[in-house]
Amino acid sequence: MAFLLNCPNCGERNVHEFHFGGEATSRPTPNSTPDDWISYFYNRDNVAGVQREWWNHRYGCRKWFFALRDTVSNQIQETFWP
């Protein structure tokens, strides 16, 4: 499904210009337990609703940014820099 995504640097573009980087999560501290690191790398909330995601404008400015996207409707609510 195609939709428009607003790059904070380049403006609104077709989603096919971008690379989806996944759900944004908090990185554990370096001295965290192995279970914390396993959870960080492999477990996702995968909510049915709005989630914060990483996106990269691969065919444009090549910068990474956050987007708040409704996973049910694919509507982008907001894009912003990390």
MOPAC internal coordinates of N, CA, C and O (Angstrom, degrees):
PM7 1SCF
backbone

  N    0.0000 0     0.00 0     0.00 0    0    0    0
  C    1.4412 1     0.00 0     0.00 0    1    0    0
  C    1.5201 1   108.28 1     0.00 0    2    1    0
  O    1.2310 1   120.14 1   -51.14 1    3    2    1
  N    1.3058 1   117.34 1   128.86 1    3    2    1
  C    1.4549 1   121.83 1   179.03 1    5    3    2
  C    1.5290 1   110.27 1   -94.61 1    6    5    3
  O    1.2310 1   121.58 1   -33.66 1    7    6    5
  N    1.3163 1   114.59 1   146.34 1    7    6    5
  C    1.4561 1   121.49 1   174.37 1    9    7    6
  C    1.5155 1   108.04 1  -153.62 1   10    9    7
  O    1.2310 1   119.97 1   -10.74 1   11   10    9
  N    1.3097 1   117.66 1   169.26 1   11   10    9
  C    1.4572 1   122.26 1  -179.99 1   13   11   10
  C    1.5180 1   109.97 1   -93.67 1   14   13   11
  O    1.2310 1   121.44 1   -39.84 1   15   14   13
  N    1.3214 1   114.85 1   140.16 1   15   14   13
  C    1.4577 1   121.91 1   179.75 1   17   15   14
  C    1.5196 1   107.43 1  -126.88 1   18   17   15
  O    1.2310 1   120.27 1   -46.82 1   19   18   17
  N    1.3174 1   117.08 1   133.18 1   19   18   17
  C    1.4621 1   122.24 1  -177.26 1   21   19   18
  C    1.5186 1   110.30 1   -93.56 1   22   21   19
  O    1.2310 1   120.40 1   -73.44 1   23   22   21
  N    1.3385 1   116.84 1   106.56 1   23   22   21
  C    1.4669 1   120.81 1   173.47 1   25   23   22
  C    1.5256 1   107.59 1   -72.73 1   26   25   23
  O    1.2310 1   119.03 1   -50.31 1   27   26   25
  N    1.3423 1   119.46 1   129.69 1   27   26   25
  C    1.4643 1   120.40 1  -179.87 1   29   27   26
  C    1.5284 1   112.70 1   -60.92 1   30   29   27
  O    1.2310 1   120.24 1   158.92 1   31   30   29
  N    1.3412 1   117.15 1   -21.08 1   31   30   29
  C    1.4552 1   121.71 1  -178.43 1   33   31   30
  C    1.5322 1   112.53 1   -96.65 1   34   33   31
  O    1.2310 1   119.77 1   136.82 1   35   34   33
  N    1.3278 1   118.05 1   -43.18 1   35   34   33
  C    1.4714 1   122.86 1  -171.30 1   37   35   34
  C    1.5162 1   114.59 1  -104.43 1   38   37   35
  O    1.2310 1   119.68 1   165.07 1   39   38   37
  N    1.3217 1   118.22 1   -14.93 1   39   38   37
  C    1.4547 1   120.85 1  -178.55 1   41   39   38
  C    1.5229 1   112.27 1    96.25 1   42   41   39
  O    1.2310 1   120.94 1    12.24 1   43   42   41
  N    1.3227 1   115.80 1  -167.76 1   43   42   41
  C    1.4563 1   122.07 1  -173.18 1   45   43   42
  C    1.5287 1   111.27 1   -74.89 1   46   45   43
  O    1.2310 1   121.05 1   -50.14 1   47   46   45
  N    1.3537 1   115.60 1   129.86 1   47   46   45
  C    1.4574 1   122.26 1  -178.78 1   49   47   46
  C    1.5335 1   109.00 1  -141.79 1   50   49   47
  O    1.2310 1   121.31 1   -14.88 1   51   50   49
  N    1.3373 1   115.10 1   165.12 1   51   50   49
  C    1.4565 1   121.86 1   174.52 1   53   51   50
  C    1.5243 1   109.51 1   -64.90 1   54   53   51
  O    1.2310 1   119.61 1   -39.28 1   55   54   53
  N    1.3038 1   118.35 1   140.72 1   55   54   53
  C    1.4618 1   122.63 1  -176.45 1   57   55   54
  C    1.5362 1   112.15 1   -61.08 1   58   57   55
  O    1.2310 1   119.96 1   158.47 1   59   58   57
  N    1.3391 1   117.68 1   -21.53 1   59   58   57
  C    1.4627 1   120.74 1  -179.45 1   61   59   58
  C    1.5305 1   112.78 1   -69.74 1   62   61   59
  O    1.2310 1   119.84 1   169.53 1   63   62   61
  N    1.3308 1   117.91 1   -10.47 1   63   62   61
  C    1.4671 1   121.87 1   174.41 1   65   63   62
  C    1.5271 1   111.96 1   -81.60 1   66   65   63
  O    1.2310 1   120.32 1   172.53 1   67   66   65
  N    1.3235 1   116.99 1    -7.47 1   67   66   65
  C    1.4592 1   121.42 1  -171.46 1   69   67   66
  C    1.5241 1   112.05 1  -113.79 1   70   69   67
  O    1.2310 1   121.40 1   -19.23 1   71   70   69
  N    1.3209 1   114.93 1   160.77 1   71   70   69
  C    1.4642 1   122.32 1   173.22 1   73   71   70
  C    1.5296 1   107.57 1  -114.92 1   74   73   71
  O    1.2310 1   120.85 1   -52.93 1   75   74   73
  N    1.3268 1   115.98 1   127.07 1   75   74   73
  C    1.4635 1   122.03 1   177.94 1   77   75   74
  C    1.5236 1   108.64 1   -76.93 1   78   77   75
  O    1.2310 1   120.47 1   -55.39 1   79   78   77
  N    1.3266 1   116.70 1   124.61 1   79   78   77
  C    1.4526 1   121.42 1  -177.65 1   81   79   78
  C    1.5109 1   114.41 1   -99.38 1   82   81   79
  O    1.2310 1   119.85 1   177.52 1   83   82   81
  N    1.3133 1   117.89 1    -2.48 1   83   82   81
  C    1.4542 1   120.60 1   177.63 1   85   83   82
  C    1.5127 1   112.99 1   100.11 1   86   85   83
  O    1.2310 1   122.57 1    -5.35 1   87   86   85
  N    1.3022 1   112.67 1   174.65 1   87   86   85
  C    1.4664 1   121.68 1   179.40 1   89   87   86
  C    1.5281 1   109.23 1   -65.82 1   90   89   87
  O    1.2310 1   120.38 1   -44.77 1   91   90   89
  N    1.3154 1   116.89 1   135.23 1   91   90   89
  C    1.4668 1   121.13 1   178.74 1   93   91   90
  C    1.5287 1   109.34 1   -77.76 1   94   93   91
  O    1.2310 1   120.78 1   -54.25 1   95   94   93
  N    1.3026 1   116.12 1   125.75 1   95   94   93
  C    1.4687 1   122.08 1   179.07 1   97   95   94
  C    1.5239 1   109.55 1  -128.67 1   98   97   95
  O    1.2310 1   120.52 1   -15.38 1   99   98   97
  N    1.3145 1   116.62 1   164.62 1   99   98   97
  C    1.4569 1   121.61 1   178.40 1  101   99   98
  C    1.5238 1   109.71 1   -89.16 1  102  101   99
  O    1.2310 1   120.99 1   -49.26 1  103  102  101
  N    1.3266 1   115.70 1   130.74 1  103  102  101
  C    1.4595 1   121.64 1  -179.32 1  105  103  102
  C    1.5254 1   109.91 1   -75.66 1  106  105  103
  O    1.2310 1   119.80 1   -45.28 1  107  106  105
  N    1.3296 1   118.00 1   134.72 1  107  106  105
  C    1.4682 1   120.01 1   177.46 1  109  107  106
  C    1.5337 1   111.34 1   -67.94 1  110  109  107
  O    1.2310 1   120.71 1   -19.66 1  111  110  109
  N    1.3042 1   116.25 1   160.34 1  111  110  109
  C    1.4600 1   120.66 1   176.45 1  113  111  110
  C    1.5311 1   109.30 1   -69.63 1  114  113  111
  O    1.2310 1   119.35 1   -23.90 1  115  114  113
  N    1.3331 1   118.84 1   156.10 1  115  114  113
  C    1.4680 1   120.92 1  -177.16 1  117  115  114
  C    1.5310 1   114.44 1   -57.74 1  118  117  115
  O    1.2310 1   119.67 1   151.10 1  119  118  117
  N    1.3240 1   118.24 1   -28.90 1  119  118  117
  C    1.4688 1   120.35 1  -178.56 1  121  119  118
  C    1.5283 1   112.83 1   -95.40 1  122  121  119
  O    1.2310 1   120.18 1  -160.80 1  123  122  121
  N    1.3313 1   117.27 1    19.20 1  123  122  121
  C    1.4696 1   121.20 1   179.03 1  125  123  122
  C    1.5300 1   110.64 1   -69.93 1  126  125  123
  O    1.2310 1   121.37 1   -16.75 1  127  126  125
  N    1.3011 1   114.98 1   163.25 1  127  126  125
  C    1.4722 1   120.77 1  -179.14 1  129  127  126
  C    1.5247 1   110.25 1   -73.05 1  130  129  127
  O    1.2310 1   120.21 1   -22.20 1  131  130  129
  N    1.3242 1   117.21 1   157.80 1  131  130  129
  C    1.4696 1   120.32 1   175.88 1  133  131  130
  C    1.5309 1   112.54 1   -56.63 1  134  133  131
  O    1.2310 1   120.01 1   144.98 1  135  134  133
  N    1.3178 1   117.59 1   -35.02 1  135  134  133
  C    1.4682 1   120.28 1   178.22 1  137  135  134
  C    1.5353 1   111.78 1   -63.83 1  138  137  135
  O    1.2310 1   120.37 1   142.97 1  139  138  137
  N    1.3452 1   116.90 1   -37.03 1  139  138  137
  C    1.4685 1   120.39 1   176.43 1  141  139  138
  C    1.5220 1   110.99 1   -64.09 1  142  141  139
  O    1.2310 1   120.32 1   138.60 1  143  142  141
  N    1.3335 1   116.99 1   -41.40 1  143  142  141
  C    1.4600 1   120.93 1   179.08 1  145  143  142
  C    1.5290 1   111.55 1   -68.81 1  146  145  143
  O    1.2310 1   119.86 1   141.06 1  147  146  145
  N    1.3000 1   117.87 1   -38.94 1  147  146  145
  C    1.4676 1   121.16 1   177.03 1  149  147  146
  C    1.5235 1   109.93 1   -62.37 1  150  149  147
  O    1.2310 1   120.60 1   136.15 1  151  150  149
  N    1.3125 1   116.46 1   -43.85 1  151  150  149
  C    1.4614 1   120.95 1   178.58 1  153  151  150
  C    1.5293 1   110.42 1   -62.65 1  154  153  151
  O    1.2310 1   120.12 1   139.19 1  155  154  153
  N    1.3336 1   117.38 1   -40.81 1  155  154  153
  C    1.4668 1   122.22 1   179.78 1  157  155  154
  C    1.5376 1   111.38 1   -61.77 1  158  157  155
  O    1.2310 1   120.41 1   136.38 1  159  158  157
  N    1.3234 1   116.83 1   -43.62 1  159  158  157
  C    1.4620 1   120.71 1  -176.72 1  161  159  158
  C    1.5238 1   114.38 1   -78.71 1  162  161  159
  O    1.2310 1   119.75 1   148.05 1  163  162  161
  N    1.3176 1   118.08 1   -31.95 1  163  162  161
  C    1.4584 1   119.73 1  -169.16 1  165  163  162
  C    1.5320 1   116.76 1  -117.18 1  166  165  163
  O    1.2310 1   119.42 1   157.58 1  167  166  165
  N    1.3150 1   118.70 1   -22.42 1  167  166  165
  C    1.4755 1   120.04 1  -176.55 1  169  167  166
  C    1.5194 1   110.89 1   -98.55 1  170  169  167
  O    1.2310 1   120.88 1   -46.42 1  171  170  169
  N    1.3114 1   115.93 1   133.58 1  171  170  169
  C    1.4618 1   122.41 1   176.64 1  173  171  170
  C    1.5226 1   109.09 1  -128.49 1  174  173  171
  O    1.2310 1   120.76 1   -28.48 1  175  174  173
  N    1.3342 1   116.16 1   151.52 1  175  174  173
  C    1.4630 1   120.43 1   178.85 1  177  175  174
  C    1.5180 1   111.31 1   -73.61 1  178  177  175
  O    1.2310 1   120.19 1   141.90 1  179  178  177
  N    1.3389 1   117.24 1   -38.10 1  179  178  177
  C    1.4607 1   122.55 1   177.85 1  181  179  178
  C    1.5355 1   111.43 1    49.85 1  182  181  179
  O    1.2310 1   121.29 1  -124.60 1  183  182  181
  N    1.3206 1   115.14 1    55.40 1  183  182  181
  C    1.4611 1   120.68 1  -176.22 1  185  183  182
  C    1.5271 1   111.53 1   -73.11 1  186  185  183
  O    1.2310 1   120.74 1   -28.90 1  187  186  185
  N    1.3074 1   116.20 1   151.10 1  187  186  185
  C    1.4675 1   121.92 1   170.74 1  189  187  186
  C    1.5153 1   106.15 1   -94.38 1  190  189  187
  O    1.2310 1   120.48 1   -91.81 1  191  190  189
  N    1.3042 1   116.68 1    88.19 1  191  190  189
  C    1.4537 1   122.90 1  -175.46 1  193  191  190
  C    1.5138 1   109.28 1   157.57 1  194  193  191
  O    1.2310 1   120.24 1    26.08 1  195  194  193
  N    1.3096 1   117.15 1  -153.92 1  195  194  193
  C    1.4600 1   122.02 1  -175.76 1  197  195  194
  C    1.5236 1   110.37 1   -80.34 1  198  197  195
  O    1.2310 1   121.25 1   -50.25 1  199  198  197
  N    1.3371 1   115.22 1   129.75 1  199  198  197
  C    1.4633 1   120.03 1   173.90 1  201  199  198
  C    1.5223 1   109.66 1  -138.15 1  202  201  199
  O    1.2310 1   121.18 1   -24.87 1  203  202  201
  N    1.3263 1   115.35 1   155.13 1  203  202  201
  C    1.4667 1   121.93 1   178.46 1  205  203  202
  C    1.5221 1   107.87 1   -88.88 1  206  205  203
  O    1.2310 1   120.59 1   -50.94 1  207  206  205
  N    1.3444 1   116.48 1   129.06 1  207  206  205
  C    1.4596 1   121.18 1  -174.92 1  209  207  206
  C    1.5307 1   110.78 1  -132.14 1  210  209  207
  O    1.2310 1   121.22 1   -25.57 1  211  210  209
  N    1.3329 1   115.28 1   154.43 1  211  210  209
  C    1.4547 1   122.41 1   172.69 1  213  211  210
  C    1.5266 1   108.89 1   -87.75 1  214  213  211
  O    1.2310 1   120.31 1   -43.10 1  215  214  213
  N    1.3236 1   117.01 1   136.90 1  215  214  213
  C    1.4626 1   123.09 1   173.53 1  217  215  214
  C    1.5188 1   108.79 1  -136.35 1  218  217  215
  O    1.2310 1   120.88 1   -33.26 1  219  218  217
  N    1.3449 1   115.91 1   146.74 1  219  218  217
  C    1.4677 1   122.51 1   178.21 1  221  219  218
  C    1.5223 1   108.21 1  -124.09 1  222  221  219
  O    1.2310 1   120.55 1   -48.74 1  223  222  221
  N    1.3259 1   116.54 1   131.26 1  223  222  221
  C    1.4669 1   120.75 1   177.84 1  225  223  222
  C    1.5259 1   108.55 1   -85.71 1  226  225  223
  O    1.2310 1   120.92 1   -99.28 1  227  226  225
  N    1.3160 1   115.85 1    80.72 1  227  226  225
  C    1.4736 1   121.57 1  -171.67 1  229  227  226
  C    1.5174 1   113.75 1   -69.05 1  230  229  227
  O    1.2310 1   118.74 1   150.17 1  231  230  229
  N    1.3256 1   120.01 1   -29.83 1  231  230  229
  C    1.4645 1   121.39 1   179.24 1  233  231  230
  C    1.5230 1   112.06 1  -103.17 1  234  233  231
  O    1.2310 1   120.72 1  -162.21 1  235  234  233
  N    1.3019 1   116.23 1    17.79 1  235  234  233
  C    1.4615 1   121.40 1   179.57 1  237  235  234
  C    1.5157 1   109.66 1  -131.95 1  238  237  235
  O    1.2310 1   120.80 1    61.55 1  239  238  237
  N    1.3153 1   116.07 1  -118.45 1  239  238  237
  C    1.4706 1   121.85 1  -175.79 1  241  239  238
  C    1.5241 1   113.80 1   -77.61 1  242  241  239
  O    1.2310 1   120.14 1   169.32 1  243  242  241
  N    1.3439 1   117.34 1   -10.68 1  243  242  241
  C    1.4731 1   123.46 1   179.21 1  245  243  242
  C    1.5394 1   113.55 1    66.47 1  246  245  243
  O    1.2310 1   119.85 1  -160.64 1  247  246  245
  N    1.3083 1   117.89 1    19.36 1  247  246  245
  C    1.4673 1   121.15 1   179.57 1  249  247  246
  C    1.5202 1   111.07 1   -93.54 1  250  249  247
  O    1.2310 1   121.38 1   -31.41 1  251  250  249
  N    1.3407 1   114.97 1   148.59 1  251  250  249
  C    1.4623 1   122.47 1   176.22 1  253  251  250
  C    1.5199 1   109.18 1   -91.23 1  254  253  251
  O    1.2310 1   120.51 1   -37.29 1  255  254  253
  N    1.3197 1   116.63 1   142.71 1  255  254  253
  C    1.4603 1   122.03 1   178.02 1  257  255  254
  C    1.5277 1   109.52 1  -151.47 1  258  257  255
  O    1.2310 1   121.24 1   -11.00 1  259  258  257
  N    1.3292 1   115.23 1   169.00 1  259  258  257
  C    1.4577 1   121.85 1   176.50 1  261  259  258
  C    1.5197 1   110.14 1   -97.26 1  262  261  259
  O    1.2310 1   121.22 1   -30.95 1  263  262  261
  N    1.3287 1   115.27 1   149.05 1  263  262  261
  C    1.4570 1   121.74 1   171.22 1  265  263  262
  C    1.5178 1   108.39 1  -134.70 1  266  265  263
  O    1.2310 1   120.68 1   -39.97 1  267  266  265
  N    1.3157 1   116.31 1   140.03 1  267  266  265
  C    1.4539 1   121.53 1   170.43 1  269  267  266
  C    1.5213 1   105.94 1   -95.88 1  270  269  267
  O    1.2310 1   120.74 1   -68.12 1  271  270  269
  N    1.3404 1   116.20 1   111.88 1  271  270  269
  C    1.4644 1   121.06 1  -175.05 1  273  271  270
  C    1.5170 1   110.13 1  -123.32 1  274  273  271
  O    1.2310 1   121.20 1   -44.47 1  275  274  273
  N    1.3192 1   115.31 1   135.53 1  275  274  273
  C    1.4610 1   121.18 1   173.45 1  277  275  274
  C    1.5243 1   106.64 1   -80.76 1  278  277  275
  O    1.2310 1   120.12 1   -65.93 1  279  278  277
  N    1.3187 1   117.37 1   114.07 1  279  278  277
  C    1.4658 1   121.69 1  -175.31 1  281  279  278
  C    1.5175 1   112.95 1   -71.87 1  282  281  279
  O    1.2310 1   119.85 1   165.13 1  283  282  281
  N    1.3176 1   117.89 1   -14.87 1  283  282  281
  C    1.4619 1   120.92 1   178.81 1  285  283  282
  C    1.5319 1   110.60 1   -82.62 1  286  285  283
  O    1.2310 1   120.68 1   134.73 1  287  286  285
  N    1.3227 1   116.31 1   -45.27 1  287  286  285
  C    1.4685 1   120.65 1  -175.38 1  289  287  286
  C    1.5268 1   113.60 1  -104.44 1  290  289  287
  O    1.2310 1   119.54 1   172.34 1  291  290  289
  N    1.3363 1   118.48 1    -7.66 1  291  290  289
  C    1.4709 1   124.72 1  -176.00 1  293  291  290
  C    1.5245 1   112.54 1    64.64 1  294  293  291
  O    1.2310 1   119.40 1  -162.97 1  295  294  293
  N    1.3141 1   118.76 1    17.03 1  295  294  293
  C    1.4549 1   121.01 1   178.17 1  297  295  294
  C    1.5179 1   109.95 1   -81.76 1  298  297  295
  O    1.2310 1   121.20 1   -48.20 1  299  298  297
  N    1.3211 1   115.31 1   131.80 1  299  298  297
  C    1.4546 1   122.13 1   177.25 1  301  299  298
  C    1.5219 1   107.92 1   -87.72 1  302  301  299
  O    1.2310 1   120.84 1   -55.98 1  303  302  301
  N    1.3285 1   115.99 1   124.02 1  303  302  301
  C    1.4613 1   119.87 1   179.85 1  305  303  302
  C    1.5162 1   112.06 1   -89.45 1  306  305  303
  O    1.2310 1   120.84 1   143.70 1  307  306  305
  N    1.3422 1   115.99 1   -36.30 1  307  306  305
  C    1.4598 1   120.17 1  -175.59 1  309  307  306
  C    1.5125 1   108.98 1  -162.51 1  310  309  307
  O    1.2310 1   120.46 1   -32.98 1  311  310  309
  N    1.3402 1   116.72 1   147.02 1  311  310  309
  C    1.4598 1   122.36 1   169.92 1  313  311  310
  C    1.5206 1   107.62 1  -125.51 1  314  313  311
  O    1.2310 1   120.36 1   -34.96 1  315  314  313
  N    1.3283 1   116.91 1   145.04 1  315  314  313
  C    1.4621 1   120.47 1  -176.74 1  317  315  314
  C    1.5255 1   109.64 1  -162.17 1  318  317  315
  O    1.2310 1   121.71 1   -19.61 1  319  318  317
  N    1.3430 1   114.33 1   160.39 1  319  318  317
  C    1.4629 1   120.72 1   179.06 1  321  319  318
  C    1.5196 1   111.05 1   -75.45 1  322  321  319
  O    1.2310 1   120.41 1   -29.20 1  323  322  321
  N    1.3306 1   116.82 1   150.80 1  323  322  321
  C    1.4849 1   119.84 1   176.97 1  325  323  322
  C    1.5161 1   111.88 1   -66.42 1  326  325  323
  O    1.2310 1   120.10 1   180.00 1  327  326  325

